[in-house]
Amino acid sequence: MTELIVYSLLFLAIIAHLVLASIMYKRINAHPSLSFHEKNRWRLRALIFPAYFWFAFQKKK
C-alpha cells in the first residue's frame, strides 16, 4: 500500500512539473521583447525548475 502512495505522489509531482513548464513556455513565447537566444535560455530553465524560474522570469519582466 505504501508503494502505491509513493508512486502516486511521484506521478503527481511529474504532472505538476509538466504543467508548470508548459505554462512558462506559453508565457515565454508570448513575450515580444525577448530575443531568440533569451527565449531558449528561459525555456531550458523552465525544463529544469519551472516553479523557481517562473518567479525569476516574473521579476525580470
Beta strands, then each sheet from edge to edge (+ up, - down):
end
